[in-house]
Amino acid sequence: MSRKGTAIALARPVFGSVAGITALIGPAGAVFGLLYFTLGTVISGASIPLQFLPDAGLIFGQALPTGSGTTAVRDSRYFPDASQTGALIVVLVHAILGRVILLITNLPPNRTDRASEVDLRAELAG
């Protein structure tokens, strides 16, 4: 996979989960995205070796898509024979859950609210 493709594949879980949280709790969910990029990047092990992180930071950092994505990229570049299954599962779970939450929260308004001010059935019939 190219570098651009890797970046896009690893950005989707972050954007998907932030969109899902924002759909659940409203605009305040954007703060969740801010935490991804500030705290999540620090404890992901991207800027410092994993051995230097505290135990809680290591566990929490690898549970975020930034941490597991960093691990997947690092392992694929430096240790091509290492298993990346755990890191990729975390990335996929965040991507899928974010999109499922976004889909579920958008279904009820789309069924009951109309997107148009014009009643198309009356316009077509008349």
C-alpha positions as CSV (number, residue, x, y, z in Angstrom):
1,M,0.0,0.0,0.0
2,S,1.3,3.5,-0.8
3,R,1.9,6.1,1.8
4,K,-1.1,8.1,0.7
5,G,-3.3,4.9,0.8
6,T,-2.0,4.1,4.3
7,A,-2.7,7.6,5.6
8,I,-6.2,7.5,4.2
9,A,-6.9,4.0,5.6
10,L,-5.7,5.1,9.1
11,A,-7.6,8.4,9.0
12,R,-10.9,6.7,8.4
13,P,-11.3,5.2,11.9
14,V,-10.5,8.5,13.6
15,F,-12.9,10.5,11.4
16,G,-15.5,7.8,11.6
17,S,-15.5,7.5,15.3
18,V,-15.4,11.3,15.8
19,A,-18.4,11.6,13.5
20,G,-20.2,8.9,15.4
21,I,-19.6,10.5,18.8
22,T,-20.6,13.9,17.3
23,A,-23.8,12.4,16.0
24,L,-24.6,10.9,19.4
25,I,-23.9,13.9,21.7
26,G,-24.0,16.8,19.2
27,P,-21.3,19.4,18.5
28,A,-19.6,18.8,21.8
29,G,-18.5,15.5,20.3
30,A,-16.0,17.4,18.3
31,V,-14.0,17.7,21.6
32,F,-13.5,14.0,21.3
33,G,-11.7,14.6,18.0
34,L,-9.5,17.1,19.7
35,L,-8.6,14.5,22.3
36,Y,-7.7,12.0,19.6
37,F,-5.2,14.4,18.1
38,T,-3.7,15.7,21.3
39,L,-3.8,13.0,24.0
40,G,-4.2,10.1,21.5
41,T,-1.1,11.1,19.5
42,V,1.0,11.5,22.6
43,I,0.2,8.1,24.2
44,S,0.1,6.3,20.8
45,G,3.8,5.7,20.8
46,A,4.3,7.6,17.6
47,S,6.6,10.2,19.0
48,I,8.3,8.1,21.8
49,P,9.1,4.4,22.1
50,L,6.3,2.3,23.6
51,Q,8.7,1.2,26.4
52,F,8.8,4.8,27.7
53,L,5.0,5.1,28.1
54,P,3.4,4.3,31.5
55,D,1.4,1.1,31.6
56,A,-2.0,2.8,31.6
57,G,-1.0,5.0,28.7
58,L,0.3,2.1,26.8
59,I,-2.9,0.1,27.1
60,F,-5.2,3.1,26.4
61,G,-3.0,4.4,23.6
62,Q,-3.1,1.1,21.8
63,A,-6.9,1.0,22.2
64,L,-7.2,4.2,20.2
65,P,-6.9,4.1,16.4
66,T,-4.0,6.5,16.5
67,G,-2.0,4.1,18.6
68,S,-2.9,0.9,16.8
69,G,-2.5,2.6,13.5
70,T,1.0,3.8,14.4
71,T,1.8,0.2,15.6
72,A,0.6,-1.2,12.3
73,V,2.6,1.2,10.2
74,R,5.7,0.7,12.3
75,D,5.5,-3.1,12.3
76,S,4.9,-3.2,8.5
77,R,7.9,-1.0,7.8
78,Y,10.4,-2.3,10.3
79,F,9.2,-5.8,11.1
80,P,7.4,-7.2,8.0
81,D,7.1,-10.7,9.5
82,A,5.4,-9.5,12.7
83,S,1.7,-10.0,13.1
84,Q,-0.4,-6.9,12.7
85,T,-3.7,-8.5,13.4
86,G,-4.4,-6.9,16.8
87,A,-3.6,-3.4,15.6
88,L,-5.7,-3.8,12.5
89,I,-8.6,-5.2,14.5
90,V,-8.6,-2.1,16.7
91,V,-8.5,0.2,13.6
92,L,-11.4,-1.7,12.0
93,V,-13.5,-1.7,15.1
94,H,-13.2,2.1,15.4
95,A,-14.0,2.6,11.7
96,I,-17.0,0.2,11.7
97,L,-18.5,1.4,15.0
98,G,-18.2,5.0,14.1
99,R,-20.0,4.5,10.8
100,V,-22.7,2.3,12.4
101,I,-23.4,4.9,15.0
102,L,-23.5,7.6,12.3
103,L,-25.9,5.5,10.2
104,I,-28.2,4.7,13.1
105,T,-28.4,8.3,14.4
106,N,-29.2,9.5,10.9
107,L,-31.9,6.9,10.1
108,P,-34.9,8.3,12.2
109,P,-34.7,11.9,11.0
110,N,-34.5,10.8,7.4
111,R,-37.7,8.8,7.7
112,T,-39.8,11.5,9.4
113,D,-38.4,14.8,8.3
114,R,-38.5,16.0,4.8
115,A,-35.5,17.5,3.2
116,S,-37.5,19.7,0.8
117,E,-39.9,22.5,1.6
118,V,-41.9,21.6,-1.6
119,D,-44.3,18.7,-1.5
120,L,-43.2,16.8,-4.6
121,R,-46.2,14.5,-4.7
122,A,-48.6,17.5,-5.0
123,E,-46.4,19.1,-7.6
124,L,-46.2,16.0,-9.8
125,A,-49.9,15.3,-9.4
126,G,-51.1,18.7,-10.2
